[in-house]
Amino acid sequence: MSARILSVLFVLLLGGCAKSVYTDFDQQFPYQEIETYDIAMKSSTSPISLDDSRIERALEKEMAAKGIQETDTSPNVTLRYFVQPKTEAVAYGPSFSFGYGSRRFGARYETPVRIEERDYGQLVVEMVDNQSNQVVWRAVSNRKLTDSMTPSSKNEFINEQVKDMFANFPPSVGEE
Protein backbone atom coordinates (compact mmCIF):
# COMPACT_ATOMS: atom_id res chain seq x y z
CA MET A 1 0.00 0.00 0.00
CA SER A 2 2.80 2.44 0.86
CA ALA A 3 4.46 1.73 -2.50
CA ARG A 4 1.28 2.83 -4.26
CA ILE A 5 1.11 6.04 -2.26
CA LEU A 6 4.76 6.79 -2.97
CA SER A 7 4.31 6.16 -6.69
CA VAL A 8 1.24 8.44 -6.83
CA LEU A 9 3.12 11.17 -4.95
CA PHE A 10 6.07 10.80 -7.33
CA VAL A 11 3.82 11.18 -10.38
CA LEU A 12 2.16 14.25 -8.85
CA LEU A 13 5.58 15.72 -8.06
CA LEU A 14 6.74 15.22 -11.65
CA GLY A 15 3.55 16.76 -12.97
CA GLY A 16 4.06 19.77 -10.70
CA CYS A 17 7.56 20.27 -12.07
CA ALA A 18 6.36 20.63 -15.65
CA LYS A 19 6.75 24.17 -16.94
CA SER A 20 3.48 25.91 -17.65
CA VAL A 21 5.11 28.33 -20.09
CA TYR A 22 7.82 28.18 -22.73
CA THR A 23 9.96 31.25 -23.40
CA ASP A 24 12.37 32.04 -26.21
CA PHE A 25 14.47 35.17 -26.62
CA ASP A 26 17.22 36.92 -28.55
CA GLN A 27 20.38 36.51 -26.47
CA GLN A 28 21.96 39.63 -28.00
CA PHE A 29 19.17 42.08 -27.08
CA PRO A 30 19.90 44.48 -24.15
CA TYR A 31 16.83 43.73 -21.99
CA GLN A 32 18.18 45.76 -19.03
CA GLU A 33 17.87 48.92 -21.15
CA ILE A 34 14.10 48.56 -21.61
CA GLU A 35 12.42 51.45 -19.81
CA THR A 36 9.15 51.87 -21.71
CA TYR A 37 6.63 49.72 -23.53
CA ASP A 38 3.32 49.89 -25.31
CA ILE A 39 0.73 47.21 -25.92
CA ALA A 40 -0.09 46.65 -29.59
CA MET A 41 -3.60 47.78 -30.38
CA LYS A 42 -6.07 45.44 -32.03
CA SER A 43 -7.47 46.59 -35.36
CA SER A 44 -10.14 49.23 -34.91
CA THR A 45 -12.73 47.03 -36.65
CA SER A 46 -12.46 44.18 -34.13
CA PRO A 47 -13.98 44.67 -30.68
CA ILE A 48 -11.86 44.19 -27.58
CA SER A 49 -12.96 40.95 -25.98
CA LEU A 50 -13.19 40.20 -22.28
CA ASP A 51 -10.08 38.03 -22.55
CA ASP A 52 -8.21 40.86 -24.31
CA SER A 53 -8.97 43.14 -21.37
CA ARG A 54 -7.84 40.48 -18.89
CA ILE A 55 -4.58 39.92 -20.78
CA GLU A 56 -3.84 43.64 -21.06
CA ARG A 57 -4.41 44.17 -17.31
CA ALA A 58 -2.14 41.22 -16.51
CA LEU A 59 0.59 42.56 -18.84
CA GLU A 60 0.35 46.04 -17.31
CA LYS A 61 0.66 44.56 -13.82
CA GLU A 62 3.73 42.47 -14.68
CA MET A 63 5.51 45.27 -16.53
CA ALA A 64 4.89 47.64 -13.61
CA ALA A 65 6.37 45.01 -11.28
CA LYS A 66 9.48 44.97 -13.50
CA GLY A 67 9.73 48.79 -13.32
CA ILE A 68 8.93 49.29 -17.01
CA GLN A 69 6.59 52.19 -17.76
CA GLU A 70 3.79 52.21 -20.33
CA THR A 71 3.93 55.07 -22.86
CA ASP A 72 2.38 56.02 -26.18
CA THR A 73 5.35 58.04 -27.41
CA SER A 74 8.47 56.22 -28.61
CA PRO A 75 8.40 53.10 -26.41
CA ASN A 76 11.46 50.83 -26.41
CA VAL A 77 9.35 47.74 -27.06
CA THR A 78 5.82 46.80 -28.03
CA LEU A 79 4.03 43.87 -26.42
CA ARG A 80 1.64 41.98 -28.63
CA TYR A 81 -0.46 39.04 -27.61
CA PHE A 82 -2.94 36.65 -29.08
CA VAL A 83 -4.79 33.51 -28.15
CA GLN A 84 -3.82 30.90 -30.71
CA PRO A 85 -6.76 28.60 -31.49
CA LYS A 86 -5.97 24.92 -31.08
CA THR A 87 -7.94 21.69 -31.34
CA GLU A 88 -7.26 18.38 -29.68
CA ALA A 89 -8.81 15.01 -30.41
CA VAL A 90 -9.81 13.03 -27.36
CA ALA A 91 -10.47 9.32 -27.90
CA TYR A 92 -12.83 7.30 -25.74
CA GLY A 93 -12.44 3.53 -25.93
CA PRO A 94 -11.60 0.91 -26.75
CA SER A 95 -10.42 -0.09 -23.34
CA PHE A 96 -8.65 -3.18 -22.19
CA SER A 97 -8.37 -4.15 -18.55
CA PHE A 98 -7.19 -7.02 -16.38
CA GLY A 99 -8.47 -8.16 -13.02
CA TYR A 100 -7.75 -10.84 -10.52
CA GLY A 101 -9.35 -12.23 -7.41
CA SER A 102 -9.11 -15.35 -5.32
CA ARG A 103 -8.08 -18.09 -7.80
CA ARG A 104 -9.53 -16.14 -10.74
CA PHE A 105 -8.09 -14.02 -13.46
CA GLY A 106 -10.01 -12.04 -16.05
CA ALA A 107 -9.63 -9.67 -18.93
CA ARG A 108 -12.06 -7.28 -20.54
CA TYR A 109 -12.13 -5.45 -23.86
CA GLU A 110 -14.60 -2.70 -24.75
CA THR A 111 -15.36 -0.88 -27.98
CA PRO A 112 -16.28 1.30 -29.92
CA VAL A 113 -13.78 4.12 -30.34
CA ARG A 114 -15.35 7.54 -30.10
CA ILE A 115 -13.38 10.67 -30.89
CA GLU A 116 -14.37 14.10 -29.68
CA GLU A 117 -12.67 17.30 -30.81
CA ARG A 118 -12.13 19.97 -28.19
CA ASP A 119 -11.20 23.56 -28.97
CA TYR A 120 -8.98 25.60 -26.71
CA GLY A 121 -6.70 28.59 -26.87
CA GLN A 122 -3.00 28.92 -26.19
CA LEU A 123 -1.87 32.33 -24.90
CA VAL A 124 1.14 33.81 -26.73
CA VAL A 125 2.94 37.04 -25.75
CA GLU A 126 5.66 38.59 -27.92
CA MET A 127 7.96 41.52 -27.30
CA VAL A 128 8.95 43.51 -30.39
CA ASP A 129 11.99 45.80 -30.50
CA ASN A 130 10.65 49.03 -31.99
CA GLN A 131 13.98 50.01 -33.59
CA SER A 132 14.47 46.80 -35.57
CA ASN A 133 10.80 45.72 -35.71
CA GLN A 134 11.94 42.21 -34.69
CA VAL A 135 10.48 39.89 -32.07
CA VAL A 136 13.13 39.70 -29.33
CA TRP A 137 11.22 37.73 -26.69
CA ARG A 138 8.32 35.25 -26.91
CA ALA A 139 6.37 33.28 -24.33
CA VAL A 140 3.80 30.56 -24.99
CA SER A 141 1.46 29.05 -22.43
CA ASN A 142 1.49 25.26 -22.26
CA ARG A 143 -1.89 25.28 -20.53
CA LYS A 144 -5.32 25.47 -22.16
CA LEU A 145 -7.66 28.45 -22.11
CA THR A 146 -11.18 27.14 -22.72
CA ASP A 147 -14.60 28.70 -23.17
CA SER A 148 -15.96 26.46 -20.44
CA MET A 149 -13.92 28.29 -17.78
CA THR A 150 -15.79 30.65 -15.47
CA PRO A 151 -14.92 34.37 -15.65
CA SER A 152 -13.05 34.20 -12.35
CA SER A 153 -11.09 31.09 -13.39
CA LYS A 154 -10.20 32.74 -16.73
CA ASN A 155 -8.97 35.81 -14.87
CA GLU A 156 -6.91 33.68 -12.48
CA PHE A 157 -5.58 31.56 -15.35
CA ILE A 158 -4.45 34.58 -17.40
CA ASN A 159 -2.85 36.29 -14.39
CA GLU A 160 -0.95 33.10 -13.48
CA GLN A 161 0.24 32.49 -17.03
CA VAL A 162 1.41 36.06 -17.62
CA LYS A 163 3.16 36.05 -14.23
CA ASP A 164 4.90 32.77 -15.14
CA MET A 165 5.87 34.19 -18.54
CA PHE A 166 7.64 37.15 -16.95
CA ALA A 167 9.03 35.26 -13.93
CA ASN A 168 12.54 35.14 -15.41
CA PHE A 169 12.39 38.46 -17.23
CA PRO A 170 14.74 40.03 -18.12
CA PRO A 171 16.41 36.82 -19.26
CA SER A 172 20.01 36.12 -18.39
CA VAL A 173 22.38 35.90 -21.35
CA GLY A 174 23.56 32.47 -20.15
CA GLU A 175 19.99 31.03 -20.06
CA GLU A 176 19.12 28.41 -22.67
TAGI-V568251 format. One record per helix or strand. SS is the DSSP state (@ for helix, = for strand). FROM is the first residue (numbers start at 1). TO is the last residue. If there is no record, write none. Layout:
BEGIN
{{SS	FROM	TO} {SS	FROM	TO}}
END
This chain:
BEGIN
{{@	2	17} {=	21	25} {@	31	33} {=	36	39} {@	50	65} {=	69	70} {=	77	92} {=	95	101} {=	104	110} {=	114	129} {=	134	141} {=	145	145} {@	151	165}}
END
